[in-house]
Amino acid sequence: MKAFSYSIFLLLSQLMVVYPLYAQGKGKLYGSIKDANTGAPIEKACVYLEPSRNGAETTADGTYYIPELPSGTYKLTVMMMGYESISGRVIKVQPGESRELNFSLKPTILNYPEKIVVTATRGNSLTSEVAASVDVIERDLIELTNPQNVGEVLKNIQGVFIKDYGGLAGNKTISLRGSSAEQVLVLLDGQRLNDAQSGQVDFSTLSIEGIERIEVVRGGSSALYGADAVGGVINIITRKSSEKNGFSGSADYLLGSWESQSFETSINFQEEKMGGAVSYKKLTSQGDFSYTAIDGTERNKVNNDVDSDDFFSKFYLSLGDPHYQRRLELSYKYYQAERGSPGTIELPYNTARLWNRNEQLNGTFSGKVFNFRNDFRLQAYTHRVKSRYKNDEGVVPVDSHYKNGTYGGEGQLQTILTSAFVLTYGLGYRHDAMQSPEFPEDHFRNAFNLFLQDESLFDLGSSSLLKSISLTAALRFDSFSDFNNHLSPKFGGVFNFGENWRTSVKWNAGLNYRAPNFNELYWPPDAWTRGNPDLKAEHGVDWDLGLRMRYPILHGIALDLTYFRITMNDLILWQSAGQIWMPLNVSKTRNQGIESSLSIEPIKKWLNLSLNYTFLDARNLSEEPNVYDKILVYRPRHSLNISVMSNWSMFTLKYDFQYIGQRYTNPANTLYLEPYQTTDIAISANLNYKDWQPQLSFQVKNIFDEEYEIIRYQPIPGREFRFTVGISFD
């Protein structure tokens, strides 16, 4: 309680200091941005002012306008993909001043441009200002390797371990920094996807249709997003409007091993103040594959088929003046699949089936409000999930039906108090419900939250070795109808040294928690098991400390090194309680480790090399003698990913290597799976013929036909081929 009181005191003290400055004088900044070679206006270029979150995006005529700018000294950055950025220009804004600044950008391919991320701070932030560890996977990289679901996209990302049950039909859950799948929060455009019944997300059911990029935030984020953000947050961000007016679209056909086929098509349209996108994907795979059994004989894993449909649509309408626009967006995503549920090679099921249907409807209204120093975002959403599992081969036949429904909303306001202080605050409500004939009654949860975040950014000038400091303090209160309330604080900071040779020191510390799910609370009692409605939430502390280095060597070198530590209490485990098994708050864990990554470009615009290595020490600290200080199950101590990408003319070649160390499969650490390593190769060709762009791509996964298991008794398919032909137009 003292920690909570101290957190509130720090936040309020900081606000009391900066709020009187809010009424200081204001100025205006405006101008245009053009292509240095052609003189053509550049649309959607970003003008960004540090230290603040203030900025603007150029309109179709290349102009920008930032009114009501607090007086002070700023460091200006101008960015646009495909152009050299302008950064470090110091400007002073006087009260009442109206200042024009015009820029010409040189076309180029940037080595290590600053990326703007939204998940780490709930607002647009440069990566150099964000204390959290963030990875961003852009659409062009996603499409290069022909992934069929989000699980395949994430498997080589630092700190990520995908628990893959094998094949396109197999479940795929995620672990971040050694967390459980229930301790990773998954968002779609800010909408929570973790269902209240299991607390997990099956990434095999998340198609890449309509995705613009994926942001992976490693480390606890309950102070911003509430329950379940213990290991981190995965935010899937869908596509925005097209870059130019008119229609554009694409169509692709994939043919792969095990009779896998997919067809996907998309159409986008853009007018002056409205636009949209519609896409559809059909995926089928017979899926059965051979593997070598323990006795050395070759056998087939059957009932591994999948047949799925995925539809995505998104529409938007811009309202108001181009420099003061408000944006209304509406998106709808539908997914349905039937797939086999083959069981394990020890206990196979040849006819068991699983059906899934997911529907998500999301609406947002965002823009400026009151004045140019306030950005608002209103969101309303609904999410419905239906699932059915049928198995006549077990001791007792099973035909289970489940319905999960969610609706809710959130309001957020971001206010620029001064040139150095930005405040983000808001509230939200969420309702979760579950229905099933397996449960004697329906269950629901109502959740209400309030959140507050203050970001302080200080520019110390070009004469100082320490160039800038970014400090963040966040606090969130969550109230639940079916278990205890939670108050979650978090503090972080970034210290940036140097300009061209930039070294950053980053740190974070906060309290996080995971909510008990409906299965754990209300599992119907029978002769062997029952739920526990008296469960408390898992809770704990996490902190990390890291270095971020960006040096002009070999056309740009990026090196990151982070130590992290997560300690969790009251972990929920199913335990024997007399004659039955039930979930209890009995366990304690400590996850600590080191994340390191390196990216270099030895040959400019032609060859890029990146690698990441994670050492993880995830320990069970519960009081039971046979498991105390043992490694948590399915947490590899060593993970290494190496990627090489080469571009020449119209061709792109990508090589991926992954090594995953030994994983224990039981709490006492007497059983384990051997390390494995895989190699994937992808090559693509992009042709240009006026407004049409044919594409060809070919991929070989697990090129050396490695036989391995990620989950015991769940073999992974061997060598796999994928060939894709497509065409796009604009």
LINDA-V763207 format. One record per residue. N is the residue number from 1. RES is the residue in one small letter. SS is DSSP state (hx for helix, st for strand, lp for the rest). BURIAL is 1 if it has 9 or more other C-alpha atoms within 8 Angstrom, else 0. D_LAST is the distance of its C-alpha to the last C-alpha in whole Angstrom. Layout:
N,RES,SS,BURIAL,D_LAST + N,RES,SS,BURIAL,D_LAST
This chain:
1,m,lp,0,58 + 2,k,hx,0,59 + 3,a,hx,0,56 + 4,f,hx,1,54 + 5,s,hx,0,57 + 6,y,hx,0,56 + 7,s,hx,1,52 + 8,i,hx,1,52 + 9,f,hx,0,55 + 10,l,hx,0,53 + 11,l,hx,1,50 + 12,l,hx,0,52 + 13,s,hx,0,54 + 14,q,hx,0,50 + 15,l,hx,0,49 + 16,m,hx,0,53 + 17,v,hx,0,52 + 18,v,hx,1,49 + 19,y,hx,0,49 + 20,p,hx,0,51 + 21,l,hx,0,49 + 22,y,hx,0,46 + 23,a,hx,0,48 + 24,q,lp,1,47 + 25,g,lp,1,46 + 26,k,st,1,42 + 27,g,st,1,40 + 28,k,st,1,37 + 29,l,st,1,34 + 30,y,st,1,31 + 31,g,st,1,30 + 32,s,st,1,26 + 33,i,st,1,24 + 34,k,st,1,23 + 35,d,st,1,21 + 36,a,lp,1,25 + 37,n,lp,0,24 + 38,t,lp,0,22 + 39,g,lp,0,23 + 40,a,lp,0,20 + 41,p,st,1,20 + 42,i,lp,1,18 + 43,e,lp,1,17 + 44,k,lp,1,18 + 45,a,lp,1,21 + 46,c,st,1,24 + 47,v,st,1,27 + 48,y,st,1,30 + 49,l,st,1,33 + 50,e,st,1,36 + 51,p,lp,1,38 + 52,s,lp,1,37 + 53,r,lp,1,34 + 54,n,lp,1,33 + 55,g,st,1,30 + 56,a,st,1,27 + 57,e,st,1,23 + 58,t,lp,1,22 + 59,t,lp,1,20 + 60,a,lp,1,17 + 61,d,lp,0,20 + 62,g,lp,1,21 + 63,t,st,1,24 + 64,y,st,1,26 + 65,y,st,1,29 + 66,i,st,1,32 + 67,p,st,1,35 + 68,e,st,1,38 + 69,l,st,1,38 + 70,p,st,1,41 + 71,s,lp,1,43 + 72,g,st,0,44 + 73,t,st,1,42 + 74,y,st,1,39 + 75,k,st,1,37 + 76,l,st,1,34 + 77,t,st,1,30 + 78,v,st,1,27 + 79,m,st,1,24 + 80,m,lp,1,20 + 81,m,lp,0,19 + 82,g,lp,0,19 + 83,y,st,1,22 + 84,e,lp,1,25 + 85,s,lp,1,27 + 86,i,st,1,30 + 87,s,st,0,32 + 88,g,st,0,36 + 89,r,st,0,36 + 90,v,st,0,39 + 91,i,st,0,39 + 92,k,st,0,42 + 93,v,st,1,42 + 94,q,lp,1,45 + 95,p,lp,1,46 + 96,g,lp,0,44 + 97,e,lp,1,42 + 98,s,st,0,39 + 99,r,st,0,38 + 100,e,st,0,35 + 101,l,lp,0,33 + 102,n,lp,0,30 + 103,f,st,0,28 + 104,s,st,1,26 + 105,l,st,1,25 + 106,k,lp,1,24 + 107,p,st,1,21 + 108,t,lp,0,23 + 109,i,lp,1,22 + 110,l,lp,1,25 + 111,n,lp,0,27 + 112,y,lp,0,28 + 113,p,lp,0,27 + 114,e,lp,0,28 + 115,k,lp,0,26 + 116,i,st,0,26 + 117,v,st,1,27 + 118,v,lp,1,28 + 119,t,lp,1,31 + 120,a,lp,1,34 + 121,t,lp,1,35 + 122,r,lp,0,33 + 123,g,lp,1,31 + 124,n,lp,1,29 + 125,s,st,1,31 + 126,l,st,1,31 + 127,t,hx,1,32 + 128,s,hx,0,35 + 129,e,hx,0,36 + 130,v,lp,1,36 + 131,a,lp,1,39 + 132,a,lp,1,38 + 133,s,st,0,36 + 134,v,st,1,32 + 135,d,st,0,30 + 136,v,st,1,26 + 137,i,st,1,24 + 138,e,st,1,20 + 139,r,hx,1,17 + 140,d,hx,0,17 + 141,l,hx,0,20 + 142,i,hx,1,20 + 143,e,hx,0,18 + 144,l,hx,1,20 + 145,t,lp,1,23 + 146,n,lp,1,22 + 147,p,lp,1,24 + 148,q,lp,0,25 + 149,n,lp,1,26 + 150,v,hx,1,26 + 151,g,hx,1,30 + 152,e,hx,0,29 + 153,v,hx,1,26 + 154,l,hx,1,29 + 155,k,lp,1,32 + 156,n,lp,0,32 + 157,i,lp,0,32 + 158,q,lp,1,35 + 159,g,lp,1,38 + 160,v,st,1,36 + 161,f,st,0,38 + 162,i,st,1,36 + 163,k,st,1,39 + 164,d,st,1,38 + 165,y,lp,1,40 + 166,g,lp,1,38 + 167,g,lp,1,35 + 168,l,lp,1,32 + 169,a,lp,1,34 + 170,g,lp,1,37 + 171,n,lp,1,37 + 172,k,st,1,35 + 173,t,st,1,37 + 174,i,st,1,37 + 175,s,st,1,39 + 176,l,st,1,39 + 177,r,lp,1,42 + 178,g,lp,1,44 + 179,s,lp,1,43 + 180,s,lp,1,43 + 181,a,hx,1,40 + 182,e,hx,1,42 + 183,q,hx,1,42 + 184,v,st,1,38 + 185,l,st,1,36 + 186,v,st,1,33 + 187,l,st,1,30 + 188,l,st,1,27 + 189,d,lp,0,26 + 190,g,lp,0,29 + 191,q,st,0,31 + 192,r,st,0,33 + 193,l,lp,1,33 + 194,n,lp,1,36 + 195,d,lp,1,38 + 196,a,lp,1,42 + 197,q,lp,1,43 + 198,s,lp,1,43 + 199,g,lp,1,41 + 200,q,lp,1,39 + 201,v,lp,1,35 + 202,d,lp,1,34 + 203,f,hx,1,31 + 204,s,hx,1,31 + 205,t,hx,0,30 + 206,l,lp,1,27 + 207,s,lp,1,24 + 208,i,lp,1,21 + 209,e,lp,1,19 + 210,g,lp,1,17 + 211,i,st,1,19 + 212,e,st,1,17 + 213,r,st,1,21 + 214,i,st,1,24 + 215,e,st,1,27 + 216,v,st,1,31 + 217,v,st,1,34 + 218,r,st,1,37 + 219,g,lp,1,40 + 220,g,lp,1,42 + 221,s,lp,1,40 + 222,s,hx,1,42 + 223,a,hx,1,43 + 224,l,hx,1,39 + 225,y,hx,0,38 + 226,g,lp,1,41 + 227,a,lp,1,43 + 228,d,lp,1,41 + 229,a,lp,1,40 + 230,v,lp,1,42 + 231,g,lp,1,41 + 232,g,st,1,37 + 233,v,st,1,34 + 234,i,st,1,31 + 235,n,st,1,28 + 236,i,st,1,25 + 237,i,st,1,22 + 238,t,st,1,19 + 239,r,lp,1,16 + 240,k,lp,0,16 + 241,s,lp,1,13 + 242,s,lp,1,9 + 243,e,lp,0,10 + 244,k,lp,0,9 + 245,n,lp,1,9 + 246,g,st,0,8 + 247,f,st,1,6 + 248,s,st,1,4 + 249,g,st,1,7 + 250,s,st,1,9 + 251,a,st,1,12 + 252,d,st,1,15 + 253,y,st,1,19 + 254,l,st,1,22 + 255,l,st,1,25 + 256,g,st,1,28 + 257,s,lp,0,32 + 258,w,lp,1,34 + 259,e,lp,1,32 + 260,s,st,1,29 + 261,q,st,1,26 + 262,s,st,1,23 + 263,f,st,1,20 + 264,e,st,1,17 + 265,t,st,1,14 + 266,s,st,1,12 + 267,i,st,1,10 + 268,n,st,1,9 + 269,f,st,1,10 + 270,q,st,1,11 + 271,e,lp,0,13 + 272,e,lp,0,16 + 273,k,lp,0,18 + 274,m,st,1,17 + 275,g,st,1,14 + 276,g,st,1,14 + 277,a,st,1,13 + 278,v,st,1,15 + 279,s,st,1,16 + 280,y,st,1,18 + 281,k,st,1,20 + 282,k,st,1,23 + 283,l,st,1,26 + 284,t,st,1,29 + 285,s,st,1,31 + 286,q,lp,1,35 + 287,g,lp,1,36 + 288,d,lp,1,39 + 289,f,st,1,40 + 290,s,st,1,43 + 291,y,st,1,45 + 292,t,st,1,49 + 293,a,lp,0,51 + 294,i,lp,0,54 + 295,d,lp,0,56 + 296,g,lp,0,54 + 297,t,lp,0,53 + 298,e,st,0,50 + 299,r,st,0,49 + 300,n,st,0,46 + 301,k,st,1,44 + 302,v,lp,1,43 + 303,n,lp,1,42 + 304,n,lp,1,39 + 305,d,lp,1,36 + 306,v,st,1,33 + 307,d,st,1,31 + 308,s,st,1,28 + 309,d,st,1,26 + 310,d,st,1,23 + 311,f,st,1,21 + 312,f,st,1,20 + 313,s,st,1,19 + 314,k,st,1,18 + 315,f,st,1,18 + 316,y,st,1,19 + 317,l,st,1,21 + 318,s,st,1,22 + 319,l,st,1,25 + 320,g,lp,0,27 + 321,d,lp,0,27 + 322,p,hx,0,24 + 323,h,hx,0,26 + 324,y,hx,1,28 + 325,q,lp,1,26 + 326,r,st,1,26 + 327,r,st,1,24 + 328,l,st,1,24 + 329,e,st,1,23 + 330,l,st,1,23 + 331,s,st,1,22 + 332,y,st,1,24 + 333,k,st,1,24 + 334,y,st,1,26 + 335,y,st,1,27 + 336,q,st,1,30 + 337,a,st,1,32 + 338,e,st,1,35 + 339,r,st,1,36 + 340,g,st,1,39 + 341,s,lp,1,42 + 342,p,lp,1,44 + 343,g,st,0,46 + 344,t,lp,1,47 + 345,i,lp,1,49 + 346,e,lp,0,52 + 347,l,lp,0,52 + 348,p,st,0,49 + 349,y,lp,1,48 + 350,n,lp,0,47 + 351,t,lp,1,46 + 352,a,lp,1,45 + 353,r,st,1,42 + 354,l,st,1,40 + 355,w,st,1,37 + 356,n,st,1,35 + 357,r,st,1,33 + 358,n,st,1,31 + 359,e,st,1,30 + 360,q,st,1,29 + 361,l,st,1,28 + 362,n,st,1,27 + 363,g,st,1,27 + 364,t,st,1,27 + 365,f,st,1,28 + 366,s,st,1,28 + 367,g,st,1,28 + 368,k,st,1,31 + 369,v,lp,0,35 + 370,f,lp,0,38 + 371,n,lp,0,37 + 372,f,lp,1,34 + 373,r,lp,1,36 + 374,n,st,1,36 + 375,d,st,1,33 + 376,f,st,1,33 + 377,r,st,1,31 + 378,l,st,1,32 + 379,q,st,1,31 + 380,a,st,1,32 + 381,y,st,1,32 + 382,t,st,1,33 + 383,h,st,1,33 + 384,r,st,1,35 + 385,v,st,1,36 + 386,k,st,1,38 + 387,s,st,1,39 + 388,r,st,1,42 + 389,y,st,1,43 + 390,k,st,1,46 + 391,n,st,1,48 + 392,d,lp,1,51 + 393,e,lp,1,52 + 394,g,lp,0,54 + 395,v,lp,0,57 + 396,v,lp,0,56 + 397,p,lp,1,54 + 398,v,st,1,51 + 399,d,st,0,48 + 400,s,st,1,47 + 401,h,st,1,45 + 402,y,st,1,43 + 403,k,st,1,41 + 404,n,st,1,40 + 405,g,st,1,39 + 406,t,st,1,38 + 407,y,st,1,37 + 408,g,st,1,37 + 409,g,st,1,36 + 410,e,st,1,36 + 411,g,st,1,36 + 412,q,st,1,36 + 413,l,st,1,36 + 414,q,st,1,36 + 415,t,st,1,38 + 416,i,st,1,39 + 417,l,lp,1,42 + 418,t,lp,1,43 + 419,s,lp,1,41 + 420,a,lp,1,42 + 421,f,st,1,42 + 422,v,st,1,39 + 423,l,st,1,40 + 424,t,st,1,38 + 425,y,st,1,40 + 426,g,st,1,40 + 427,l,st,1,41 + 428,g,st,1,40 + 429,y,st,1,41 + 430,r,st,1,40 + 431,h,st,1,42 + 432,d,st,1,42 + 433,a,st,1,44 + 434,m,st,1,44 + 435,q,st,1,46 + 436,s,lp,1,47 + 437,p,lp,0,50 + 438,e,lp,0,51 + 439,f,lp,1,52 + 440,p,lp,0,55 + 441,e,lp,0,53 + 442,d,lp,1,50 + 443,h,st,0,49 + 444,f,st,0,47 + 445,r,st,1,46 + 446,n,st,1,46 + 447,a,st,1,45 + 448,f,st,1,45 + 449,n,st,1,44 + 450,l,st,1,44 + 451,f,st,1,42 + 452,l,st,1,43 + 453,q,st,1,41 + 454,d,st,1,42 + 455,e,st,1,41 + 456,s,st,1,43 + 457,l,st,1,41 + 458,f,st,1,43 + 459,d,st,1,43 + 460,l,lp,1,46 + 461,g,lp,0,45 + 462,s,lp,0,45 + 463,s,lp,0,48 + 464,s,lp,0,48 + 465,l,lp,0,48 + 466,l,st,1,47 + 467,k,st,1,43 + 468,s,st,1,42 + 469,i,st,1,43 + 470,s,st,1,41 + 471,l,st,1,43 + 472,t,st,1,42 + 473,a,st,1,45 + 474,a,st,1,44 + 475,l,st,1,46 + 476,r,st,1,45 + 477,f,st,1,47 + 478,d,st,1,46 + 479,s,st,1,49 + 480,f,st,1,49 + 481,s,lp,0,51 + 482,d,lp,0,52 + 483,f,lp,1,52 + 484,n,lp,0,53 + 485,n,lp,0,51 + 486,h,st,0,50 + 487,l,st,1,50 + 488,s,st,1,47 + 489,p,st,1,47 + 490,k,st,1,45 + 491,f,st,1,46 + 492,g,st,1,44 + 493,g,st,1,43 + 494,v,st,1,42 + 495,f,st,1,44 + 496,n,st,1,42 + 497,f,st,1,44 + 498,g,lp,1,43 + 499,e,lp,0,40 + 500,n,lp,0,38 + 501,w,lp,1,40 + 502,r,st,1,40 + 503,t,st,1,42 + 504,s,st,1,41 + 505,v,st,1,44 + 506,k,st,1,43 + 507,w,st,1,45 + 508,n,st,1,44 + 509,a,st,1,47 + 510,g,st,1,47 + 511,l,st,1,48 + 512,n,st,1,46 + 513,y,st,1,47 + 514,r,st,1,46 + 515,a,lp,1,46 + 516,p,lp,1,48 + 517,n,lp,1,46 + 518,f,hx,1,48 + 519,n,hx,1,49 + 520,e,hx,1,51 + 521,l,hx,1,52 + 522,y,hx,1,53 + 523,w,lp,1,53 + 524,p,lp,1,55 + 525,p,lp,0,59 + 526,d,lp,0,60 + 527,a,lp,0,63 + 528,w,lp,0,61 + 529,t,st,1,58 + 530,r,lp,1,57 + 531,g,lp,1,55 + 532,n,lp,1,57 + 533,p,lp,0,56 + 534,d,lp,0,58 + 535,l,lp,1,55 + 536,k,lp,1,54 + 537,a,lp,1,51 + 538,e,st,1,50 + 539,h,st,1,51 + 540,g,st,1,51 + 541,v,st,1,50 + 542,d,st,1,47 + 543,w,st,1,47 + 544,d,st,1,45 + 545,l,st,1,46 + 546,g,st,1,43 + 547,l,st,1,42 + 548,r,st,1,39 + 549,m,st,1,39 + 550,r,st,1,36 + 551,y,st,1,38 + 552,p,lp,1,37 + 553,i,lp,0,38 + 554,l,lp,1,36 + 555,h,lp,1,33 + 556,g,lp,1,33 + 557,i,st,1,35 + 558,a,st,1,35 + 559,l,st,1,38 + 560,d,st,1,39 + 561,l,st,1,42 + 562,t,st,1,43 + 563,y,st,1,46 + 564,f,st,1,46 + 565,r,st,1,48 + 566,i,st,1,48 + 567,t,st,1,51 + 568,m,st,1,51 + 569,n,st,1,54 + 570,d,st,1,55 + 571,l,st,1,53 + 572,i,st,1,52 + 573,l,st,1,54 + 574,w,st,0,55 + 575,q,st,0,59 + 576,s,st,0,62 + 577,a,st,0,64 + 578,g,lp,0,67 + 579,q,lp,0,66 + 580,i,st,1,63 + 581,w,st,1,59 + 582,m,st,1,58 + 583,p,st,1,55 + 584,l,st,1,57 + 585,n,st,1,57 + 586,v,st,1,58 + 587,s,st,1,56 + 588,k,st,1,55 + 589,t,st,1,53 + 590,r,st,1,52 + 591,n,st,1,49 + 592,q,st,1,49 + 593,g,st,1,47 + 594,i,st,1,45 + 595,e,st,1,41 + 596,s,st,1,40 + 597,s,st,1,37 + 598,l,st,1,36 + 599,s,st,1,33 + 600,i,st,1,33 + 601,e,st,1,31 + 602,p,st,1,34 + 603,i,st,1,32 + 604,k,lp,0,29 + 605,k,lp,0,25 + 606,w,lp,1,27 + 607,l,st,1,29 + 608,n,st,1,29 + 609,l,st,1,32 + 610,s,st,1,32 + 611,l,st,1,35 + 612,n,st,1,37 + 613,y,st,1,40 + 614,t,st,1,42 + 615,f,st,1,46 + 616,l,st,1,46 + 617,d,st,1,50 + 618,a,st,1,50 + 619,r,st,1,53 + 620,n,st,1,55 + 621,l,lp,1,58 + 622,s,lp,1,59 + 623,e,lp,0,63 + 624,e,lp,0,63 + 625,p,lp,0,65 + 626,n,lp,0,63 + 627,v,lp,1,60 + 628,y,lp,1,61 + 629,d,lp,0,59 + 630,k,st,1,57 + 631,i,st,1,53 + 632,l,lp,1,51 + 633,v,lp,1,50 + 634,y,lp,0,46 + 635,r,lp,1,46 + 636,p,lp,1,46 + 637,r,lp,1,47 + 638,h,st,1,45 + 639,s,st,1,41 + 640,l,st,1,40 + 641,n,st,1,36 + 642,i,st,1,35 + 643,s,st,1,31 + 644,v,st,1,30 + 645,m,st,1,27 + 646,s,st,1,26 + 647,n,st,1,23 + 648,w,st,0,24 + 649,s,lp,0,21 + 650,m,lp,0,18 + 651,f,st,1,21 + 652,t,st,1,22 + 653,l,st,1,25 + 654,k,st,1,26 + 655,y,st,1,30 + 656,d,st,1,31 + 657,f,st,1,35 + 658,q,st,1,37 + 659,y,st,1,41 + 660,i,st,1,42 + 661,g,lp,1,46 + 662,q,lp,1,49 + 663,r,st,1,48 + 664,y,st,1,51 + 665,t,lp,1,51 + 666,n,lp,1,54 + 667,p,lp,1,56 + 668,a,lp,0,59 + 669,n,lp,1,57 + 670,t,lp,0,59 + 671,l,lp,0,56 + 672,y,st,1,52 + 673,l,st,1,49 + 674,e,lp,0,49 + 675,p,lp,1,46 + 676,y,st,1,43 + 677,q,st,1,41 + 678,t,st,1,38 + 679,t,st,1,35 + 680,d,st,1,31 + 681,i,st,1,29 + 682,a,st,1,26 + 683,i,st,1,24 + 684,s,st,1,20 + 685,a,st,1,18 + 686,n,st,1,14 + 687,l,lp,0,14 + 688,n,lp,0,11 + 689,y,st,0,11 + 690,k,lp,0,9 + 691,d,lp,0,6 + 692,w,st,1,7 + 693,q,st,1,9 + 694,p,st,1,12 + 695,q,st,1,14 + 696,l,st,1,18 + 697,s,st,1,20 + 698,f,st,1,24 + 699,q,st,1,26 + 700,v,st,1,30 + 701,k,st,1,32 + 702,n,lp,1,35 + 703,i,lp,1,35 + 704,f,lp,0,39 + 705,d,lp,0,40 + 706,e,lp,1,42 + 707,e,lp,1,44 + 708,y,lp,0,44 + 709,e,st,1,44 + 710,i,st,1,42 + 711,i,st,1,44 + 712,r,lp,0,48 + 713,y,lp,0,48 + 714,q,st,1,44 + 715,p,st,1,43 + 716,i,lp,1,40 + 717,p,lp,1,38 + 718,g,lp,1,38 + 719,r,lp,1,36 + 720,e,st,1,33 + 721,f,st,1,30 + 722,r,st,1,26 + 723,f,st,1,24 + 724,t,st,1,20 + 725,v,st,1,18 + 726,g,st,1,14 + 727,i,st,1,11 + 728,s,st,1,7 + 729,f,st,1,4 + 730,d,lp,0,0
